[in-house]
Each structure stands twice: as structure tokens, then as C-alpha cells.
């Protein structure tokens, strides 16, 4: 029994080795060239941004006592976004109050002189010109006193008595649009913009009906781009969304990003009232760099590249078995999947494709 098992194993091993030693006949799928359109495209990565994004800043320094908006609210130009309570600066307040004291002294002196000259004028002791000069000096002193008191009021409250309705304490929207961000809260100390700092941003407002795609292009591709070229915008957060856009700006200066030289690109997006786009959405812009129509094309995977030459395997015989001949072809534009064939084969040619696995 043992010898029988050993004999069967020996014979099975011999047959297996014999079959594997025989040459295998490879078989391939075939295809014919087709007529079609080939388009070479590039994809620019970037974001959706509003064209006009305005940071609203206060005209005075102080503490926020009221906020009337929150992100997502629509505002009109002139709407009050927040109210600020002025915290007077000691040196400014002291200077303003000192001005009031000086103006009061001058006013009292001018008033006494004018009253005395008024009595003298009634008695025809002084001339009319001297009387009118004293009255003008009195009126001027009164105006100076009123202006000094108003300056104190502005330092203390940020409000002038003469234009309280246009008070600097009221922070107003400068454009009509959507509130994107309100980075402050009630009680936050804020400062006005001046030569030494940019000031505190009370809110960011943008016109969301005027959006642009802002992205970047590699230096190897930017030479093929030009203003006015159409692009197709896709948004990762909106899988079914596509929008047409037009390149309107290409930066004349590149920026080094992680060792790669890139150029900023801006494209105006065609508005779509049925889709709500949000500022900051990641987006891609597909740009057609070159396009050919009604050309002979084959899958690029069947082309053999050898240096500067390209070849395909053309079916030349089928009896008794399929025979393929390596023939040179002149290729053109490629989209990464299909490639244009300018010469070497025609639409009736049969070309070897992928090998069929047995």
C-alpha cells in the first residue's frame, strides 16, 4: 500500500513538472482606433472667496456694550452693527477740561467788557465801531466755551452735541452684505485704526453675490494660462455642483510654497441662485489647456514608448494563430487616458491590447 502511494506521488509530480515546462501561448484582447475629442486639462486647487470682504472697525477706542448682529445675518449699508462705550483717556480728559477753564475765563472777561461798553455806547461815550468790536469778542468767547465743553463731552462719551445722530460710538456697516464673522463680544476692549495699528475688527461683511475662485497654478502650467480662459469650478462640499468661471487675474510674481513656485489665479464665478456657496469652501478649477476634435485616438496604455519613438502592435495574421507586428506611430495630444494618433495606423487597424490571463 505504501509503495502505491509513493508511486502515485512520483507520477503526479512528473506530470506537473512536464506540463509547467511546456511554453504557454499568450492571448491578447484587440481594439480598433476610434474618432473622438481629446482635451488636455489641468486642475487648480483653491477656495471660494467673496470679491469684497470688508472688515468693519471702530472710529474710537472703548468697550463694546452692544452687538446687534451675528454671523449669517444680512446687513445694509449704514446699519448699526455694534455700540461702543468710550473710556476717556486721562491725559485727553485733563487737557479738554483745562481748555474749558481757560475758555470760561476768557468768556467772563469778554462778557464784562461787552456789558460795560454797551452802557457806554447807550450814553454815546464810545463809538459804534468800538461797541461792535466788543460784541464780536464776546460772541467769539461764547463759541470757544461751547466748543471746549463739546470737546469734553466727546472725550467722555464719544458723542458730539451737534451731531449725536452720527455718533462715533455707533459702529455701522459700510457695505450691504452677509456678516461672515463677529470676532468680539460684549465687554471686549477695542481700539480705533490709526498710523500705528490696524484697529480691532468688530465684524467682517461680504457681498456673497459676487464670488471668485482663488487658487494657484504651478510654474510648469501657468505659461499655458491666460486671462479670459473659461474654467469649470467644482466644490468638494457640493458633489453635484459645477459652475462656469473666467480667469480674470494671473499673478505676475510667483510664490515659493514648500519648494514649488506657484502663481496666484483668480476667476470670476457665474452666480447661481439655486446653490448657496459659503466663503472658504475648498474648490477645484478645471482648465482646458488644449483641445482637438474628430481625431484618431487609441488608449495610451496600448502604446509602447521607447525614447522619442512610439509603437503599437498591429495584428497582421490570424491563421494558424494571431501574429502581431511592432509598427511605429506618430502620436499627438494626450489626455492621460487616450492619445491622438496622427499617422502609422488608420481606423481599420486592429491593435493588440491587454493580455488575457488564463
Secondary structure, 3 states (H helix, E strand, C coil): CHHHHHHHHHHHHHHHHHHHHCCCCCEEEEEECEEEEEEEEEEEEEEEEECCEEEEECCCCEEEEEECCCCCCEECCCCEEEEEECCCCHHHHHHHHHHHHHHHHHHHHHHHHHHHHHHHHHCCCCCHHHHHHHHHHHHHHHHHHHHHHHHHHHHHHCCCCCCHHHCCCEEECCCCEEEEECCCCCCCEECCCCCCCCCCEEEEEECCCCEEEEEEEEHHHHCCCCCCCEEEEEECCEEEEEEEEEEEEECCCCEEECCEEEEEEEEEECCCCCCCCCCCCEEEEEEEEEEEEEEEEEEHHHCEEECCEEEEEEEEECCCCCEEEEEEEEEEEECCCEEEEEECCCCCCEEEEEEECC
